[in-house]
């Protein structure tokens, strides 16, 4: 092999490596960032709007709403829930799906729900049995339990990846913590804390409270 061919091959390898790093960097930008400012719950009261999608029944939605309110009364005692309303079912249309049409993009559902927030203290919680995904952990289409934007009072949660459906309310409470209170993932990575990051391997059984680090930002 002559030296000119070796130089060309080496240049191509360097170029491919550079493109790969750049591409990965672009994907990693999709990871949710923890805000520099400390979490702050901007309202001591909330009105919860439950939006079931597709075949998620009204009875199931009512049951989730009761479990959530019970959890809020126990773990967020300073928060006043003024109303809980289960809305009529909405379909999940094809335009909300990923490019491969295999699951639904959580961010698209959140965009749809944002217009449902009419007044300060409104919280919209979308519920579905369908698989949902987002761009995170360096992947463009990562299957998730739920998604919310910090302090946006808007979240969507799926039962699809929850093995023990009786503990689904913990995922709802987790996303409520992100969306309404503005809590990031548990800084202690405490497996018993509701705000612990699942990291693709959800284990809801140990979760039983907000750890001290997370609890100090919750309305008292």
C-alpha positions, 0 to 999 in steps of 0.5 A: 500500500503506497503512502498516498493511499495511507494518508487518504485512508487516515484522513477519512477515518479522522473525518468519520470520527469527527462526524460521529462525535458531532452527531452524538453531541447534537443528540445529547443536547436533547437531554433535559437540563437541570435548571441553575435556579432552585425549584420554586412552586409558584402557586399554593393551589392547583386545578388538575385536569386529567386528559385520558387518550385513546382507550384509557378508560374514564374509570381508570382516569378517575381512579388515577385522579383519586390516587394522585389526590391522596398522594398529594394530601399525604406528601404535599400537605401545603398544596391546595387542590381546588378541583380535579376534572377528568376530561372526555377521551381524546384520540391519539392521531397519527401526526403525534407519532414518531417517524417510524409510526411505532409510538407517540412522541411525548413532546407533541402531546405536551404541545397539544395540551399546553393550550388547555392551561387557562389560568394560573394553577392549572395542571394538565395530566395526559394519560395513555396506555400507548408507548411514548418516547422522547429524545434523551440519553443520546437517543432520538427516540427513547421509550419513556414512562412520562414527560413534563417540562419544569414549571410548565404544569403540563405532563403526559404519562404512559402505563406501557412500561409500568409492570405493576399498574397499581403503582402507576400513580407514583409515575404521575406524582413524579411528573407532577413534581417536575411540571408543577413544583419544578423539581428536577430528578433527585440529586441524591439518586435515592431509590426511595424518593419519588423524584429518582430518575428511572434511567431506563430501568424503572423500579417503583416499589421502593419509592415511598416519599420525597427525600429531604433534599426534594421535600424542602421545595414542596409547599408546606 
